[in-house]
Amino acid sequence: MSTLTVSARWTFRLHRWALIVWAALVAAIGGLLLWTAGPPADKADRAWHRLEQCRRLSRCVVDMGSYSTTYTFLTYAMILLPFVVAAWAGATLAARELESGTALLAWTQGVTPVRWLAVRLALPAAVLTVGATLLVALHRFAWRALEDRPDRRPAWAAPFTFHTNGPTIVAACLTALAAGALTGLLVRRTVPALGISVAASVLLLDGAHWLMPHLRTPVTEVAPFREGYPHMFDGIEIAHGMVTRTGAHVPTPDCAAADMDACLRIFERHDGTGFYTTFHPASHFWPLQLTTSAVLLLVTALLTAASFAVLKRRTG
C-alpha cells in the first residue's frame, strides 16, 4: 500500500468526526431548503394572491406563513459555514497534530511533510466543494420557489442572498480552509489558532465583499427629479446623487423640507436637473459572482503556497 493511500486513510480516520458533522450540516440545511421551497413557498404564494384580492377591503388579515423566516435563517446558516470551516481548520487540521506530535510521527513513517500537508488540504477541499455546491443549488431552488411572485422574493442584491446564491460561498469555504491551515502551521497551538483563523477569515471575506462591486464596470442611469433616484432599490448601488446642467454628478444638497417643490427649488439653485444612480443591475449577477470567486480562489492559492513554504522552512 502506497504512503499516499496510508496518509489519506489516516487523515480520514483522524478527522472523521469533522466529516460527519459537515455531512450532517449539509443534510440538515439542504433538507430544510428543499422543504422551504415546498409548503412554505406555496403558502406564501397563495397568501400574496389573497392579499391582492382583498387589498381594497378596509380589513385584510393574511397569514404569510414561515417562508421568509425559514429562508432568512437558512441563508444566515450558510453564510456562517466558512467561519465554521476556518475554526475547524485552524484548530484541528494542522495545529493539533503539530502540538501533539502526531505530525512528526507521521513524517518518521515515510510520509513526507509536503505529502502530509497536501493530503490534509486536498481531502477537506474536495468534501467542502461538493457539500457547499449542493447547498448553493438548493438555496437557489428555494429562492426561486415563488415563481408566481418574483417581485416578492428576497432581493438578489441583498448581501447574504447574493453570496449564498452563487459560487462565492464555495470559494469562501476554500479560502477559510487555507487560512486555517496556514494559521495552524504558524501558531502550532490549537486554541490560539482557532481564534486567529476565524478573525483572518472575517477580514478576508469582508474584504472580498467590499471589493466585489468594483470588479466590473457599473451602470449609471439618470432620471428627472420627479421620478426620484433611478433603480434605487433594484441592484447593487455604488453611488447616487444629483446631475447638474453641465452633466456633472455631485452629492444631492440637503433638504429638510416636507414639500417636494421646496426641495426642487433648492436643487435647481444648485444647477440641478435630475438624479443619478450608479449601480449593478441583475444582469451583472453572474459576472460579479465569477470575478469575486476568482479573487477568493487566487487568495486561496496564495495562502496554500504560503502554507507549503512555511512547512518547508520549518522541516528543512
VEXDREN-2710 file (C-alpha; in Angstrom, 1 decimal):
% VEXDREN-2710
k/r/px/py/pz
1/MET/0.0/0.0/0.0
2/SER/1.4/3.4/-1.0
3/THR/2.3/6.0/1.5
4/LEU/-0.2/8.4/-0.1
5/THR/-3.0/5.9/0.5
6/VAL/-1.9/5.4/4.1
7/SER/-1.8/9.1/4.6
8/ALA/-5.3/9.6/3.1
9/ARG/-6.7/6.8/5.3
10/TRP/-5.1/8.2/8.4
11/THR/-6.4/11.7/7.6
12/PHE/-9.9/10.3/7.2
13/ARG/-9.7/8.4/10.5
14/LEU/-8.3/11.4/12.3
15/HIS/-10.9/13.8/11.0
16/ARG/-13.9/11.5/10.6
17/TRP/-16.0/13.4/13.1
18/ALA/-15.5/16.6/11.3
19/LEU/-16.6/14.9/8.1
20/ILE/-19.7/13.5/9.9
21/VAL/-20.5/17.0/11.3
22/TRP/-20.1/18.6/7.9
23/ALA/-22.3/15.9/6.3
24/ALA/-24.9/16.5/8.9
25/LEU/-24.9/20.2/8.4
26/VAL/-25.2/19.8/4.6
27/ALA/-28.0/17.3/5.0
28/ALA/-29.9/19.5/7.6
29/ILE/-29.6/22.8/5.7
30/GLY/-30.2/21.1/2.4
31/GLY/-33.3/19.3/3.6
32/LEU/-34.7/22.4/5.2
33/LEU/-34.1/24.3/1.9
34/LEU/-36.0/21.7/0.0
35/TRP/-38.8/21.9/2.5
36/THR/-38.8/25.7/2.3
37/ALA/-39.2/25.6/-1.5
38/GLY/-42.3/23.3/-0.9
39/PRO/-45.1/24.0/1.5
40/PRO/-43.9/27.4/2.9
41/ALA/-43.3/28.8/-0.6
42/ASP/-46.7/27.5/-1.7
43/LYS/-48.4/29.1/1.3
44/ALA/-46.6/32.4/0.8
45/ASP/-47.6/32.4/-2.9
46/ARG/-51.3/31.8/-2.1
47/ALA/-51.1/34.5/0.6
48/TRP/-49.9/37.1/-1.9
49/HIS/-52.7/36.2/-4.2
50/ARG/-55.3/36.6/-1.4
51/LEU/-53.7/39.9/-0.3
52/GLU/-54.1/41.3/-3.8
53/GLN/-57.8/40.2/-4.0
54/CYS/-58.7/41.8/-0.7
55/ARG/-56.5/44.9/-0.9
56/ARG/-59.5/47.2/-1.4
57/LEU/-61.2/46.0/1.8
58/SER/-60.8/48.0/4.9
59/ARG/-59.7/45.0/6.9
60/CYS/-57.5/42.3/5.4
61/VAL/-55.6/39.7/7.5
62/VAL/-53.4/37.3/5.6
63/ASP/-51.1/34.6/7.1
64/MET/-47.9/34.8/5.1
65/GLY/-46.5/31.6/6.7
66/SER/-43.0/30.7/7.5
67/TYR/-41.2/31.0/4.1
68/SER/-39.5/34.3/4.8
69/THR/-38.4/33.4/8.3
70/THR/-37.1/30.0/7.3
71/TYR/-35.3/31.3/4.2
72/THR/-33.6/34.0/6.2
73/PHE/-32.5/31.6/8.9
74/LEU/-31.0/29.2/6.4
75/THR/-29.3/32.0/4.5
76/TYR/-27.6/33.1/7.7
77/ALA/-26.6/29.5/8.4
78/MET/-24.9/29.2/5.0
79/ILE/-23.1/32.5/5.5
80/LEU/-21.6/31.2/8.7
81/LEU/-20.2/28.0/7.1
82/PRO/-16.9/29.5/6.1
83/PHE/-16.2/30.6/9.6
84/VAL/-17.1/27.2/11.0
85/VAL/-14.6/25.8/8.4
86/ALA/-11.9/28.3/9.5
87/ALA/-12.4/27.4/13.2
88/TRP/-12.0/23.7/12.4
89/ALA/-9.1/24.1/10.1
90/GLY/-7.2/26.4/12.4
91/ALA/-7.7/24.3/15.5
92/THR/-7.6/20.8/14.0
93/LEU/-6.2/20.5/10.5
94/ALA/-2.6/21.3/11.4
95/ALA/-2.2/22.9/14.8
96/ARG/-3.4/19.9/16.9
97/GLU/-1.2/17.4/15.1
98/LEU/1.8/19.7/15.4
99/GLU/1.0/20.4/19.1
100/SER/0.5/16.8/20.0
101/GLY/3.5/15.5/17.9
102/THR/1.4/13.2/15.6
103/ALA/2.6/15.1/12.6
104/LEU/6.3/14.4/13.5
105/LEU/5.4/10.7/14.0
106/ALA/3.8/10.6/10.5
107/TRP/6.9/12.1/9.0
108/THR/9.1/9.4/10.5
109/GLN/6.8/6.7/9.0
110/GLY/7.7/7.5/5.4
111/VAL/5.2/10.3/4.8
112/THR/7.0/13.5/3.7
113/PRO/5.8/16.8/5.2
114/VAL/4.7/18.1/1.8
115/ARG/2.6/15.0/1.1
116/TRP/1.2/15.1/4.7
117/LEU/0.0/18.7/4.1
118/ALA/-1.2/18.1/0.6
119/VAL/-3.5/15.2/1.7
120/ARG/-4.8/17.3/4.6
121/LEU/-5.7/20.1/2.3
122/ALA/-6.9/18.1/-0.7
123/LEU/-9.4/15.8/1.0
124/PRO/-11.2/18.5/3.0
125/ALA/-11.2/20.8/0.0
126/ALA/-13.0/18.1/-2.1
127/VAL/-15.6/17.5/0.6
128/LEU/-16.2/21.2/1.1
129/THR/-16.6/21.9/-2.6
130/VAL/-19.1/19.1/-3.1
131/GLY/-21.2/20.0/0.0
132/ALA/-21.2/23.8/-0.5
133/THR/-22.0/23.4/-4.2
134/LEU/-25.0/21.3/-3.3
135/LEU/-26.2/23.8/-0.8
136/VAL/-25.9/26.6/-3.3
137/ALA/-28.0/24.7/-5.8
138/LEU/-30.7/24.0/-3.1
139/HIS/-30.6/27.7/-1.9
140/ARG/-31.2/28.9/-5.4
141/PHE/-34.1/26.4/-5.7
142/ALA/-35.7/27.8/-2.5
143/TRP/-35.1/31.4/-3.6
144/ARG/-36.8/30.8/-6.9
145/ALA/-39.7/29.0/-5.3
146/LEU/-42.1/32.0/-5.5
147/GLU/-42.3/31.6/-9.3
148/ASP/-45.7/33.5/-9.4
149/ARG/-44.4/36.3/-7.3
150/PRO/-40.7/37.0/-8.3
151/ASP/-41.1/40.6/-7.0
152/ARG/-41.7/39.2/-3.5
153/ARG/-38.5/37.1/-3.4
154/PRO/-35.7/38.3/-1.2
155/ALA/-33.7/40.8/-3.3
156/TRP/-31.0/39.2/-5.4
157/ALA/-28.6/42.0/-4.4
158/ALA/-29.1/41.6/-0.7
159/PRO/-25.5/40.7/0.5
160/PHE/-26.3/37.4/2.2
161/THR/-28.6/36.2/-0.6
162/PHE/-26.1/37.3/-3.3
163/HIS/-23.3/35.2/-1.8
164/THR/-25.4/32.1/-1.0
165/ASN/-26.9/32.1/-4.4
166/GLY/-23.7/31.5/-6.2
167/PRO/-20.1/30.1/-6.2
168/THR/-18.7/32.8/-3.9
169/ILE/-19.8/30.9/-0.8
170/VAL/-18.0/27.8/-2.1
171/ALA/-14.8/29.8/-2.8
172/ALA/-15.2/31.4/0.7
173/CYS/-15.1/27.9/2.3
174/LEU/-11.9/27.1/0.5
175/THR/-10.3/30.4/1.5
176/ALA/-11.3/29.7/5.1
177/LEU/-9.7/26.3/4.8
178/ALA/-6.5/27.6/3.5
179/ALA/-6.4/30.5/6.1
180/GLY/-7.0/28.0/8.9
181/ALA/-4.2/25.6/7.7
182/LEU/-1.7/28.4/7.4
183/THR/-2.6/29.8/10.8
184/GLY/-2.2/26.3/12.4
185/LEU/1.2/25.9/10.8
186/LEU/2.3/29.3/12.1
187/VAL/0.9/29.2/15.6
188/ARG/1.0/25.4/16.2
189/ARG/-1.3/25.8/19.2
190/THR/-4.9/24.7/19.0
191/VAL/-6.9/27.4/20.8
192/PRO/-5.0/30.5/19.6
193/ALA/-5.0/29.1/16.0
194/LEU/-8.8/28.7/16.2
195/GLY/-9.4/32.4/17.1
196/ILE/-6.8/33.8/14.7
197/SER/-8.2/31.6/11.8
198/VAL/-11.8/32.9/12.4
199/ALA/-10.6/36.5/12.6
200/ALA/-8.4/36.2/9.5
201/SER/-11.4/34.7/7.6
202/VAL/-13.6/37.6/8.7
203/LEU/-11.1/40.1/7.3
204/LEU/-10.6/38.2/4.0
205/LEU/-14.2/37.6/3.3
206/ASP/-15.3/41.1/4.3
207/GLY/-12.5/42.4/2.0
208/ALA/-13.8/40.3/-0.9
209/HIS/-17.4/41.6/-0.3
210/TRP/-16.1/45.2/-0.3
211/LEU/-14.1/44.6/-3.5
212/MET/-16.9/42.8/-5.3
213/PRO/-18.8/45.8/-6.7
214/HIS/-15.6/47.2/-8.1
215/LEU/-14.7/44.1/-10.2
216/ARG/-17.0/45.1/-13.1
217/THR/-17.9/48.5/-14.6
218/PRO/-21.3/49.6/-13.2
219/VAL/-24.2/51.2/-15.0
220/THR/-25.2/54.8/-14.4
221/GLU/-28.8/56.0/-15.1
222/VAL/-30.3/59.4/-14.9
223/ALA/-33.9/60.5/-14.2
224/PRO/-35.8/63.7/-13.7
225/PHE/-36.3/65.0/-10.1
226/ARG/-40.0/64.0/-10.1
227/GLU/-39.1/60.3/-10.8
228/GLY/-36.7/60.1/-7.9
229/TYR/-33.4/58.1/-8.0
230/PRO/-33.5/55.5/-10.8
231/HIS/-33.1/51.9/-9.8
232/MET/-32.5/52.9/-6.2
233/PHE/-33.5/49.5/-4.8
234/ASP/-33.0/47.4/-7.9
235/GLY/-29.4/46.4/-7.8
236/ILE/-26.1/46.8/-6.0
237/GLU/-25.7/50.5/-5.5
238/ILE/-22.3/52.1/-5.9
239/ALA/-23.3/55.8/-5.7
240/HIS/-26.2/58.2/-6.1
241/GLY/-26.6/61.9/-6.2
242/MET/-27.7/64.9/-8.4
243/VAL/-26.9/65.7/-12.0
244/THR/-26.1/69.4/-12.8
245/ARG/-26.7/71.3/-16.1
246/THR/-23.1/70.6/-17.1
247/GLY/-23.7/66.9/-16.7
248/ALA/-21.6/66.6/-13.5
249/HIS/-22.5/64.1/-10.8
250/VAL/-22.5/65.8/-7.4
251/PRO/-23.9/65.0/-3.9
252/THR/-27.5/65.9/-3.5
253/PRO/-27.9/69.1/-1.5
254/ASP/-29.5/68.6/1.9
255/CYS/-33.2/69.4/2.1
256/ALA/-35.3/69.1/5.3
257/ALA/-38.5/70.5/3.7
258/ALA/-41.5/68.2/3.7
259/ASP/-42.7/69.7/0.4
260/MET/-41.0/68.2/-2.8
261/ASP/-41.5/71.5/-4.6
262/ALA/-39.4/73.3/-2.0
263/CYS/-36.6/70.8/-2.3
264/LEU/-36.8/71.1/-6.1
265/ARG/-36.2/74.9/-5.8
266/ILE/-33.1/74.2/-3.7
267/PHE/-31.8/71.6/-6.2
268/GLU/-32.4/74.0/-9.1
269/ARG/-30.5/76.8/-7.3
270/HIS/-27.6/74.4/-7.3
271/ASP/-28.0/73.9/-11.1
272/GLY/-29.5/70.5/-10.7
273/THR/-31.5/68.9/-13.4
274/GLY/-32.2/65.4/-12.0
275/PHE/-30.9/62.4/-10.1
276/TYR/-28.4/59.7/-11.0
277/THR/-27.7/56.2/-9.6
278/THR/-24.6/54.2/-10.3
279/PHE/-25.4/50.5/-9.7
280/HIS/-25.0/46.9/-10.9
281/PRO/-28.2/45.5/-12.5
282/ALA/-29.4/41.9/-12.2
283/SER/-27.6/41.1/-15.5
284/HIS/-24.3/41.6/-13.6
285/PHE/-25.0/38.9/-11.1
286/TRP/-23.0/36.1/-12.7
287/PRO/-20.1/38.3/-13.8
288/LEU/-19.8/39.6/-10.3
289/GLN/-20.1/36.1/-8.8
290/LEU/-17.4/34.7/-11.1
291/THR/-14.9/37.5/-10.6
292/THR/-15.4/37.5/-6.9
293/SER/-14.9/33.7/-6.8
294/ALA/-11.8/34.1/-8.9
295/VAL/-10.4/36.6/-6.4
296/LEU/-11.1/34.3/-3.5
297/LEU/-9.6/31.3/-5.3
298/LEU/-6.5/33.4/-6.0
299/VAL/-6.2/34.2/-2.3
300/THR/-6.7/30.5/-1.5
301/ALA/-3.9/29.6/-3.8
302/LEU/-1.6/32.2/-2.2
303/LEU/-2.4/31.0/1.3
304/THR/-1.8/27.4/0.2
305/ALA/1.5/28.3/-1.3
306/ALA/2.4/30.1/1.9
307/SER/1.5/27.1/4.0
308/PHE/3.9/24.8/2.0
309/ALA/6.6/27.5/2.2
310/VAL/6.2/27.7/6.0
311/LEU/6.2/23.9/6.3
312/LYS/9.3/23.6/4.1
313/ARG/11.1/26.2/6.1
314/ARG/10.3/24.5/9.4
315/THR/11.1/21.0/8.4
316/GLY/14.1/21.7/6.2
END
